[in-house]
Amino acid sequence: MNYRLHGRLPQRKLLIVLAVLLGLLLILSLWYANNRRPPDMPQYNAQPWVTGYLPAYHHNGQDIAFMEAADYGLLTHIAHASAMPNADGSLDTDTNSYNPASRQRAVQLAHAHQRPILLVITGQHEPFNTAISPSNQQTFLKNILYLLDTDGYDGVDIDMEPVTLDDKQANPNFNAFITELHKALQTRTSALLGRAPLLTTAIGFRDRHIMAQLADKFDQINLMSYDMAQPYDGWIPWFDSALHNGGLRFPGFSHEVPSIANWVDEFLQAGVPRRKLGIGISFDVSCWQGGETSNGQGVTLPRQSWIKPPQYFKRSFADMHQQHLIPDHYQWDELAQMAWFSVDAADPAQDMFCNFNDARAIAAKIDFARYQGLGGVIVWELGLDQRDSQPVGQRRPLRQAVAEALQK
């Protein structure tokens, strides 16, 4: 009897100790859950960045007629585009009218309005990839830093399109180039910002893994989330900057049509921090024209299948209005959160499905960035909504839409 009694006491004590420990663990876990959010959870961003792209060919060394105080007031950063890399590491400053007068005037105006302005280096995969090769990289860096220092820019925006030709492919030369550029920027100080010049980038979907590796080097990683849909083989007419896709898949394929929400999820899963990630807002109108559908007509609707692929083009919001192509009463896609209209012409080759960001779509994108806790948005490109024929105060409707969305 005594033996059994003594054998049970340690078991009871053990059970009591385990119960106490479990209780303490439960209390600690509840405290942790209530006092610390996982780092990748969205937290509302009341003050997103608004980086506007200003091409030098829109002013060519002159005053920037469409840039008013209101433009500078809503922008947090200006990206002045752009110099282009040559294969040998030199810079092409002629193609985009990126001459000294253009650069200096843009910097003067930005600084007069207390806005940081970025030197933009943009180019296709080649010759950009050759310019950052080991044999040319130092020359390329030297030329970039010369423009930065000489003209007084507050940072550099690197837009290599794309960084990789395959979304699973690395680009060691790009990693080395960004690392060296970042290091060089830390030895300088922007007088306007009182800190080292900024380093930003605008990239596409396939570059998410490389951006995750280099996220600590960049101040902004902006998605060029426009031109997301074109009439490639196996596609359907879709929006160039859809916010959501509702799980819609390509006919006969397992993957979904693109959307900003999906792109953002993929970048976050790759490891890019939310507050360094931005999304794009375009002031263009994207159109699918002609082609042939099953009824022998051209493409006029989103999600419509075709037998013969349509053509694709983009024009500015202002040009499309000037040509009276945007009707007063256009359509709205609730899923994609985009505006659209059709042209049903007598000649099927002139049929069109066109989509664009109106005030409602712009507000939806800015709200999405804020509620997802993203860093901000970019605007491509400033001035494409300028309608000189309209009364003063009504000439920049999309700029006004951005301002109103930010004030909500």
Secondary structure by P-SEA (a helix, b strand, c coil): caaaaaaaaaaaaaaaaaaaaaaaaaaaaaaaaaccccccccccccbbbbbbbbbcccccccccccccaaaaaaccbbbcbbbbbccccccccccccccaaaaaaaaaaaaaabbbbbbbbbbccaaaaaaaccccaaaaaaaaaaaaaaacccbbbbbccccccccccccaaaaaaaaaaaaaaaacccccccccbbbbbcccccaaaaaaaacccccccccccccccccccccccccccccccccccccccccccccaaaaaaaaaaaccccccbbbbbbcbbbbbcbbbcccccccccccccccbbbbbbcccaaaaaaacccccbbbbbccccccccccccccccccbbbbbbcaaaaaaaaaaaaaaccccccccccccccccccccccccaaaaaaaaaaac
